[in-house]
Each structure stands twice: as C-alpha cells, then as structure tokens.
Amino acid sequence: MTGAAERLPRLLALIPYLVSRPGIAVAQAAEDFGVAERQLRRDLELLWMCGLPGYGPGDLIDLSFGSDTVTVTYDAGMRRPLRLTTSEATSLLVALRALADSPGITDTAAVRRALAKVEDAVGQTRSTGVVVGLAGREHAVRPGVHDAVREATTHRKAVRMRYYTASRDEVTDRTVDPMRLVLLEGHSYLEAWCRRAEGVRLFRLDRIDAIEVVDEPAAPPPDVEPTDFSAGLFRPMPDQPSAELELEPDAHWVAEYYPVDEFTELPQGRVRVRMRYSDRSWMVRLVLGLGGQARVCRPPELADEVRRRALEAMTRADNLLST
C-alpha cells in the first residue's frame, strides 16, 4: 500500500484520467500511474465510495468494471484536475492537522508531508485574506493538552481542566473522568463524565485552556455508555432557533469552528451559512465581534437586535469622545 502523501494526488487525478479514456484496461492505467494493478484496483474501490456531500447513491462516483477494463459512469463533478479555493484548502488543512495530532496514526510523516504541501499552496494564494488556522479562539491545541489527555485516558486518571464553552461563551473549571479520545469532523475530542454537569460530555481539545492530570482514578458511573455518533456529532433540538449569516472571507473560520447546517459559496469569496444557537445574546455577540465581516440575513429580529446593539455602542463611543 502506497503512503497517503502519494495516494491522495493519484486519487484526485484518476477520475479526469479515466473520464477521458473510457474502457481503458486496468493494467494500462496502473502502468500509466506507476503502481501495481492490485494497488490501482484498491484505489478504484475507494473512489467508488467517494462523491458529493449528501452521499446517497446519486451523489457517489460510479465506476463500471469489465473483466479487465474500467469506465467512469458518474464523475461527481471531477472532470478537471483538482483546484481548491482558499477556503477549501483551509478546511483541508484543519482536517490534516487534526489527523496529524491524533493518537494511533502510524504514518504521521506522510500526513505531515501532505500538510506541508497544502500549506505551501495556500501560502501562494493568500490574496483572499483567509489566515489558515486562526480565529477569535485559535484552532491550535495548547501545548501539553494532547499529552495530558493521552496520559489520562491510558492510565485511567481523572483530569482537572479549564474549558471554553462556545455555545455559552464562557470559561469554566471542571473535573472530569476520561472515557475515550475521539476524532470527529476534523477535531479531536475528549469524551468524559463531567462531575460538574453530572453527565457525559464532549470536550474539544482546542478549547481546553489548561489541564492537569489528577492523582486519582477516573471513575465514571458503571452504567455509562460511550456516545453513539453514527447519526452525526451535532444533534439540534427541534425547537432550536437558527440564523442565516453571510460571511466575508476573513470570517470563514466561523463555519469551521461552530456546527453549521448549510454552507453555500457566494461570489468574491463570501459564504452563506445557517447556524443553530441556544442563546440569542451569544449569537449577537458573535456577529458584533466579527467587526463587519458578517451580515445577518435572517431572522429579521436577530438582525434588528444586532443593529440596535451596534448603534448603542457607537453612541457610547461618541459620548466618550465628546467628553
């Protein structure tokens, strides 16, 4: 099996190559790509399960195999060699960084080589103003957090942490009993029994401000089961309100840092996202904190409140300057 750094470019190039050569012999394609025929068949099997978001049968790449030939019957829009926008490259970087820092990855060198190549490409297209990995609170995990979490989960020790809860925009001190470390949607999480909340909680590692392994055994209740994430990480409540925001390029990090239900690319590097929230005052603070890089499309009452709060802030500033 070839390394990830070699395999990814080959997978991206295979579809446009095969589209332009319907019915090509598998042996010929393997020779053109410089790999064994067995390896190429593995690549084709992997591509068969890839495609556009939605991932229903009509969204996946479809291949037709003869005895020794292959034809692409549905290309999922991959007729041309891959060209990433800066925001797409940024998303790929976030996922690669999370993968590189995750335990159990045997070929981290290959992941880091791929990461370096994407970083180099992004560095050549920085004109949109997107800064990779930076946001109001950085995606980077603080030094020592990964080591502490690994130690706690391996030796079943409790941990004391200072944690930032994004949905409430607050920092709290907690003592938790680790259960497992999981990688979900490009981010590393500690799943643990939270003694403060008296329930199982997920703690994103890049939101842990400080952590200490406590010299006492982790003791979650014996009847507690790990969470089933087969239906996805974010499970909104039926009556939870949502906001539609239009984000400028420098605010794309919002869609990576917070769960979004919808993501639509717009001209000039802007995107439109739909986000659910529990606390309207938190959403107002988020939009105001983006400093003009976000516009509320709906609901109108949220837009009115953001406008009112912004005018109040400007009035206070004018009063301070005039005194």
ZIZIPE-V785333 format. One record per residue. RES is the residue in one letter. NEAR is the number of other C-alpha atoms within 10 Angstrom. Layout:
# ZIZIPE-V785333
res->[RES;RES]
near->[NEAR;NEAR]
This chain:
# ZIZIPE-V785333
res->[M;T;G;A;A;E;R;L;P;R;L;L;A;L;I;P;Y;L;V;S;R;P;G;I;A;V;A;Q;A;A;E;D;F;G;V;A;E;R;Q;L;R;R;D;L;E;L;L;W;M;C;G;L;P;G;Y;G;P;G;D;L;I;D;L;S;F;G;S;D;T;V;T;V;T;Y;D;A;G;M;R;R;P;L;R;L;T;T;S;E;A;T;S;L;L;V;A;L;R;A;L;A;D;S;P;G;I;T;D;T;A;A;V;R;R;A;L;A;K;V;E;D;A;V;G;Q;T;R;S;T;G;V;V;V;G;L;A;G;R;E;H;A;V;R;P;G;V;H;D;A;V;R;E;A;T;T;H;R;K;A;V;R;M;R;Y;Y;T;A;S;R;D;E;V;T;D;R;T;V;D;P;M;R;L;V;L;L;E;G;H;S;Y;L;E;A;W;C;R;R;A;E;G;V;R;L;F;R;L;D;R;I;D;A;I;E;V;V;D;E;P;A;A;P;P;P;D;V;E;P;T;D;F;S;A;G;L;F;R;P;M;P;D;Q;P;S;A;E;L;E;L;E;P;D;A;H;W;V;A;E;Y;Y;P;V;D;E;F;T;E;L;P;Q;G;R;V;R;V;R;M;R;Y;S;D;R;S;W;M;V;R;L;V;L;G;L;G;G;Q;A;R;V;C;R;P;P;E;L;A;D;E;V;R;R;R;A;L;E;A;M;T;R;A;D;N;L;L;S;T]
near->[11;9;11;17;17;12;15;14;13;16;15;15;17;21;25;18;19;19;19;12;14;14;16;17;17;22;16;13;20;16;13;10;13;10;15;14;16;12;14;23;15;12;17;19;12;12;19;16;13;15;20;14;8;9;12;9;10;12;17;19;23;20;18;13;14;12;7;11;15;21;20;22;13;19;21;16;12;18;16;13;13;11;8;13;13;23;23;11;18;22;18;17;22;20;18;20;18;20;20;19;17;19;14;9;11;10;12;16;14;15;19;18;14;19;21;14;13;17;16;11;14;22;13;9;13;12;9;15;13;21;18;21;17;13;17;12;13;14;21;15;17;15;10;11;19;20;10;16;24;17;15;23;20;13;12;19;21;26;24;15;19;16;20;19;14;13;13;13;13;9;14;12;14;15;21;29;26;28;23;17;22;15;16;14;13;16;21;23;20;22;21;25;24;18;14;11;11;11;13;21;17;18;19;21;20;20;21;18;17;14;20;16;18;16;10;11;14;21;15;20;12;6;5;11;10;11;11;8;10;6;7;9;13;11;9;14;10;6;8;10;14;19;20;21;20;23;25;21;19;20;23;24;23;18;19;19;16;13;18;18;13;11;15;10;13;12;6;9;17;19;20;21;20;18;19;19;19;15;13;14;14;15;21;18;13;16;18;17;12;16;11;11;16;23;18;20;15;15;13;11;10;19;19;13;14;21;15;12;15;15;12;12;12;12;12;12;11;11;10;9;8;7;5]
